[in-house]
Amino acid sequence: MKYRAPGRINIIGEHTDYNDGYVLPFAIDKHIYLDIKNSDKFTFSSKNSNEKISLNNLQKTNTWADYIIGVILELEKKVGKIPPFSFNIHSNLPIGAGLSSSAALEVVSAYALNDILNLNLSLEELALIGWNAENKFIGLNCGIMDQYASALSKENHALFIDTFTKKHELIPLNLKDYNFYIINSGVKHELGNSEYNIRKKQCDEALKALGKNSFREITYDDLEKLEGISYKRAKHVLDENNRVLKTIEALKNDNIELIGEYLFESHESLKNLYEVSCEEIDYIIDNLKNKVTGARIVGGGFGGSVLVLSKDDEFEKVIDNLKYEYNKKYSIEIEYFKVKNSNGVEKYI
């Protein structure tokens, strides 16, 4: 049986999903593919890495297989013992590029087991199983955006998610003669996961200082009671939530240029207030200013990718020179591709 789940691009709403905020992702046409078969033991193999892991009993392996193992353990809490299967994956989704390959792996595994075993769990439930696996088994305190986007997206739409209420709404994605592009910086700094969890803790500390339970209770007046890091982190969350709502309004009004302005604003906030950018990413953004419609860092940060909004001819004018200058400075050959949106997780032939 064969299944696939897409990666995602988040148009705007970065580091808001674990802070009860708003996000606006869509699934992209880059997938993790899973071929699953009955087996006498749990086996995990990847065509991309030529690895093969075999387990009689599920336990942490400190490899990519942990994302699947975490999902199986979460499923077992809901439905009881899961029989052994052979999981064979391959991917055209760049790993470590901030495109949510881990969530795609979790979602496709949960979806496949749900289908084969006739568990009758909803897409929302499967997304939450993936989210629980990443938080509890992997130990990354992420929000629900990535798993929701991989499970619930529809082609030609963005997915507006209120992570506080878990409500979601499909927003038509009509970009006219504009397109989204991804530029993979080719760097992923090792401090990414640890700093991600630190940001979550800093946000919790800001809430505690204000005596609030959620960022949805915080106003701009409350910000004046904060200082230092707490102020910076909280201001980013409030500002970014507003940018999500303004971006949806701009989409509905076909004002694509305005969305570009919000992307640049988002990057400045992620760089200066949330402090999750890095030198290489900032170099790319600085080289794109005044040349494309908008750009910002995407994903957890400290490397990964840049999301670019641009007309085709504008992008083509700048990308070759950027590749040359970036390689000269960092000795890295950056890769890029035009983003096409897609459906969420599905079985395929």
Secondary structure, 3 states (H helix, E strand, C coil): CEEEEEEEEECCCCCCHHHCCEECEEEEEEEEEEEEEECCCEEEEECCCCEEEEECCCCCCCCCHHHHHHHHHHHHHHHCCCCCEEEEEEECCCCCCCCCHHHHHHHHHHHHHHHHCCCCCCHHHHHHHHHHHHHHHHCCCCCCHHHHHHHHCCCCEEEEEECCCCEEEEEECCCCCEEEEEEEEEEECCCHHHHHHHHHHHHHHHHHHHCCCCHHHCCHHHHCCCCHHHHHHHHHHHHHHHHHHHHHHHHHCCCHHHHHHHHHHHHHHHHHCCCCCCHHHHHHHHHHCCCCCEEEEECCCCEEEEEEEEEHHHHHHHHHHHHHHHHHHHCCCCEEEECCECCCCEECC
